[in-house]
Structures are given as structure tokens and as C-alpha cells.
């Protein structure tokens, strides 16, 4: 493996270790590499071509041998080959597929997708720590530490916390890869800065989270049924969206129900609708009979508006672990609607009413609540935030 010393345009001397070369056809976002040594998956690499300075990461690592091939079926043949090969003789080759993360300019820490792929023969270097520090650990206001790089443990990873709370953020990884740990760490950092977080905890993973010096507020998903709209109530009763007549009967009763004895009044109203809606009203009555005991645990006419359960400057955890998906969807969408309306009031009143400051909302299992294929109440609400 060769070592090259190159003068950077920023007057920094970079000690560049050549790892290998680009081979075959490449694309602006991926390329194949032949290397001098085994490549570690997740290892960061650096390239320069066509005046672009590019950061990449090893996606796939391959080790093979032109001598010991898969055509050999007798292990004794392999044993003889290994014993007869002279010490130091190269019998392995190292290949890999790299993911091109982007290019950077000047002293900026931002990465931009390079419009041109690296040509074959491009030298690939081990990414210098000075470049990794610039990209992953910028010394700028608003950045907070969330960890270190897996393959470079002395390089801190920082994120712009203001960007996290100003737009939608997706944390994507396979099961067991630490998504919840990252969410907990981000929540801790936001709370340390005086921010407010609401986590919708579908699996009960966060209810035991008690980081030092951080206020946590565990909230049971109770809602005043008088504050529910038709869609939210229908989801709690598992009434399908295409059950038009059932929803019509339910809507008429919700519009005329009193402030006391919610379930008693709702059932009386639906019984009076059987003559008009026949079996459709009866199906809604049956649904109430099935879910009534459960719904009484989450619906309470004496409960305050859900917005009043939010403790400002704390990590608020809404425990949804006892609910199935449709019911959790109704709860989450109701909270999103109410927090959005309260934030609007807070903005219009200059903080004298409603929720006076922005808050970070975390939806666990977002692929289920905000599905690309299925329409959910949470999806519609989240799209308006």
C-alpha cells in the first residue's frame, strides 16, 4: 500500500494512504474497487478526480483467491496448495463496492452529490481524520455530540440539533441497529438545551428511560371522547373507511351526544338509529360492546385536553404499548392535531397561550403509522405539520 503526501488547497498537508483503485463501470453514487488489503465494511475512503474531493464508504467487502477457487472440492488439495505456497506469496485479492457519500468544497462540512462518477484507475485513499472531523464533527454553533464513528472511534459525530427540530427526520436501520438508542440520545440533548419532546412509544421501550438531570413525563394515552372527531372514533372502534352507513350513524350520534355518560348516551342514540340505518347501526353498537371495556381505559370525559399533559422542557413519553395499531393510530393523530393547533395559537398569541415554543415529536414504528401504501389518520396529520 503506497503513501502519498499531497498539498491540499486549504494549505493542509494530507498524508494519503492508497487503499486501491476504481475498476469497471462506476456511477455517481457507487463504484467497484480493487484493494491492496482487506476492506472493512463501514470504512471511510477518500478520492480526488475532476477537481472533486469525494468521501465514500465501503458497502461490500470481498476476499478471493485465483489459486484457491470454488472449483476445488477436496480439502486435501487445498491443504497441499497452502503448504506449497511460498511465504509472502500473494494468493488473495481484495475487492469491494463503495457507496459515494458526496463531495465537499473548501472548508464546508456539507456533502453534495458529485454529478460525475469516478473514472477507472482513480486512486482510492483511506479517508484522513482531518476530513472526517470536518464532515462529522463540525465546530459550529448548534451542533451536539451523539457518538463516534464505528471505524474511527476517536472521531466524534455531531448533528445540527436546530435542523432536527425544524423539519421531518427519518432514522432508518435494521432491527437491533440502535434506532431507539439514537432517539433517546437526541431526546436527551434536546431536553438539555431546554427543548420539549413528545415520543409516541408503541412498544414501551422508552418508559424506563430516566437519564440524569432530564425530566421525563410518562403519559397514559387517555383522551376526552368529546374531543374526538368522527375519523378518530371510527378508528378506535375499528370501523372500516368503506363502511359508509356505519360512519353516518356514528357521526349523527357524535354530533348530538351530551357531556355526561358518553357510552350510555352513544349506545342509546345508536339504538334509535337502527330504524334508519338498520344493520349498519347495529354493527356500530356491536363494536362498542366489544371495545367498551377497553375504550373506557383510554377515554375519559373528565380528562383534560391532551395538550395539557405536555410538560415543557421535558421528555414526554406517550405509552401506546397496550393498543393495537388502529387504536394507536387514532391516539397519535389526535395528539398531532391538538399539538399543531396549540402551536398555532402559541405563535398567534406570541406565546401567551397554547404551546409557546416548538417541540420535537417522535413517532416510533413510523412505517406503520405513516405508511407509503396505506392511508392512516397519522399520515394525514403528519403531512400537515
N, C-alpha and C positions, 0 to 999 in steps of 0.2 A: 504494500500500500504506500503510495507516494505522498509526500508532504510538500505543499506549495505555500509560499508566503506571498501574499498579494496586497497591494496598496489599495485600500478602499477609498471611494470618492469622498468619504467623510473624514479622511486623514487618519483612519484607524488601520493598523496593521493586523490583518486577519491571517491566522495560521490555519490553512485549509488542508485537511486530510482527505485525499482522494479515496473514495469508497469503491467507485466503479464507473461504468459508462452506460448511457442510454443506448438501447438497441431496438431494432424493429420500428414499427409504426407507433407513434405516440399521439396523444390528444391533449388539449389544454388542461385537462383535469386528471389525466393518468398517463403512466408510461411504464415500460419494462426496463429493468436494469440488470446488467451482469456485474457482479461484485468480486472484489479481491478476498472477501471474508464473509462469514455468515451474517445475514442481516437480521436484526431484532425487530419483530413486529411492534409498531409504535415508535420506532426510532425516527428522529427528525434528520432530514437531509437538506442540502443547500445546492442550488445550481445558478449559474450565470450564463445567459445566452440572449443574443439580440438586444443587449442593453437592459435586459430584465434580470432582477435579482429575485429568485424564487425559493420559497420554502415548501418542502414536501415531507411526506411521512410514509414509512414502509407499511403497506397494507397486507402484503403477502410475501412470505419468505420461503424460498425453495432451495434445498440442497440435493445435489445429484452426483452421479459418477459416470463417466464414459466407459469405465472399466467394469465396475460392479453394477450391472444393469438388471432390470427385472426379467430379463430373458434367462438368467441363471436360476435353475430350480433346485440345485443340490447345494446345501450349505457347506459341504466339504470342499466344493470348488471355490466358494467364497473364502473359506479358511486358507486354502493354498494360495489364492491371489493375495490376500492380506499379508501372508508370511513372506512372499517372494518380492513384494514391492519394497524398493529401497527406501531407507529412512529419508524423509524430507521430500520424497517424490509426490507431486501433486496428483491426487486421484479424484478430487472432488471439484465440482463447480458450484457457484452460488448465484442464484437468480432471485429476482423479486419483482413485485408490482408495487409501484409507489403512487400515492394519491397526492396530486399537486394542490396544496392548500391556497396558494396565491403568491403574488409578487408584491414587493413594497418599494417605496421610493424615499430617498433622503433619510431623515431621522424619524419618519412617521411609523407608528406602531400598527397601522391599518394594513390589512391584506386586500389586494384586488386580484380578481381572476385574470390571469395572463391570457391575452387573446391568441397567442401563438404557442403551439406545443414545442417542447424541446426537441431539436433535431438529433438523429442518431449520432453517437460519438460524443455527445455532450458529457463533460466531466461532472460527476456527482460527488459532492463532499459531505462529510459529517457536518451537520449544522453547528457553527460556532456558538458558544454560550452567549457571546455578546449580542448576537442576532436573536437568539431565543429569549433572552432577557428583555430585549426591546419589544418583541411581539407579545409575549405572555405576561410580562411584569412591568408595564409602563409606569414610570414615575410621574403620574399625572393626578390631578385632583379628581376625586370621585371614584377612584379605583380601590377595591378592597381585596384582600388576600383570601382565596378559597382553597388553596392547596399547593401542591408541587407537581411538576411533570413526572410521569411514571418512569420514563427512561433517563431523566436528568433531575434527580431528586433535589439538587441544590438550586434549581430554577423555580422561583415562585410563580404561581398562576394567579393573576388578578383579573377581576371583571369590573366593568363600569356599572356601579350599582344604580346610577341615575337612568341608564339605558334599560336596565332590568325592569324598573318600575314605570317606565314611560311607554312601553309597547308590549305586545304579546311575545312570550318567550316559551319555546318548547325545549324540554330536557328529554332527549331521546337516547335510549340504550336498551340492551337486552336485559332480561330479568336477572337480578342479582349483581348488576354492574354499578350500583351505588346511586341511582337516581334520587331515592329518598334521602340519602345522606347529604347529597348536594343541596337538595331543597332545604333540609334542616339547617345546613351551614349558611345558605343565603338568607334564610329567615332570621337566623341569629345575627348576621351582620346588619340587616335592615333594622332590626329591633335595637341593636346597639347604637345606631345612629338616630334613634327616636322615631323610626317609621312604624307603621301598623301593617300587620299581615293577617290574612284570613286563609286558613288551609282547610279545604274540604277533604277529610280523611276517610276514604272509602273502606280501607282495610284496618283501621285502628292502629296504624304504625306510628303516629305522632303523639298519641295521648299520653305516653310516658316520657315525652321529651321535656326535660327540665334543665336547660343549660344555665350555667351560673350567671347571675346578675341579669337574667332575662325573665320578664313577666310572661307566663303562659296562662291562657284562659280557655279551659275546656268547655265547649258549648254543646249541649244536647240539642238535636235538631227539632226543637219544638216551634210550632207556628200557630198563630191565631187563625182558625179556619175562616173567620170573617174577612181576612186579608187575602185569601186565595182567589185567584180568578178561575174561570172555567177550565182552562187547559191544565192548570196545576192540580185542581181537584180531580179531574178526569184521569190524570196520570197516577195519582195516589190510589185511585180505585181500579186501575188497570183497564180503563175503558178505551178500546182502540180508537184511533183517529177516524177510521171509516165508519164507526158506529154513530151515524149522524143523528138518528132519532133518540138514542140513549143520551147523547150530549145535549140535544134540545130540551129533553125533560129535565136533565140536571141543571141546565142553565136557568130555566124558568124558576126552579126551586131556589137556586142560589141567589137570584135577584130579589126574591120575596121573603127570605128567611129572616127571623128576628135575631136579636143579640144574645139570647139565652137559650140553653138546651139545644145546642146546634144539631146533634144527631137525631134527637127526638123530633124536632121540627122538620128536619130534612126528610126523615122517613115518612112523616105524616103528609108532607107535601107530595112526595113521590107516589104514595098510595092514592092520593087524589088525582094523579096524572095517569093512572092506569086506564081509565076510560078513554082518555085522549090518545095515549101513546101505546096502549096495550102491552105486549110482551117486552117492549123496549124499556118502559118504566120499571117493570118487574125485574128485569136484568140488573138495573141500577140498584134496586132495593136488595137484590141478592148479593151484589158486590159489596154493599155496605154491611150486610150481615156477615160476610166472610172476613172483611178487613176491619170491622168496627173496633174490636178489642185492640188490635194493633194500632189503628189510627188514633185511638184515644191516648196512646203513649206519646204521640208526636204532635197532636192537635189539641190545643188548649185555648178556650175562649178567654181565659184570664191572662194569657201571656202577652207581654209587650211586643211591640214591633221588633223584628229580628235585628234591626239596626241598633237598637238599644243594648243588645248583647255584646256589641263590639267594644272592646277595651282599647282605646287609642294608645299607641306606643307599645303594644304587646303583641305576642304571637297568639292569635285566636284560632283554636282548632275545633272545627265542627265535626263531631264524631258521627259518621254515616255507616259505621260497621254493622249495625243491626238492620239496615234497609236493603231491599233488593234494588236493582238498577233503575226501574221506572220510578220508584218512590224516591230514591236518591236524586234522580234527575229533576223531579218536581221540587225538592227541597233546594237544590243548588240553583235552579233557575229563579226561584222565589228570592233567594238571598241576592243573586246578581241583580235582579230587577230593583230590589229595595235599596241596595248599596249604590247603584247607579243614580237612582232618583235622589237619594240622600246626598250624594256628592254634588249633583247639580244644584240642589238647594244650598249646599255649603259654598259653592262658587258664587251663586247669585247673591247670597247674603254676606259675602266677604268673611265667611267662617263663623258667623254668629248663630247659624242654625245648621241642621243636617250634620254631615261629616265634614269637618273643616279642612282636612288635609288628605292628599292622595293615599291610597292604600294598595298593597300588593295582594292579589288573590291567587291562590294556588289550587288547581283542580287536579287531584290525583286521578289516575286512570282516565286521562283526558281523551284517549282514543275511543272510549266508550261513551263519554258524555258529549264529546264534540266529534262525532263520527263523520267520516267522509262519505259514507254510504247511506246512513240512516238519519232521518230528521229527528232531532231531540229538542226539548224545550231549552236546555242549557245551550245548545248550539246557537239557537236564535238569539238568546240573551247575550252570550259572549260575543257574537258578531256585532252587536251594537255598542260594545264598550271600546 
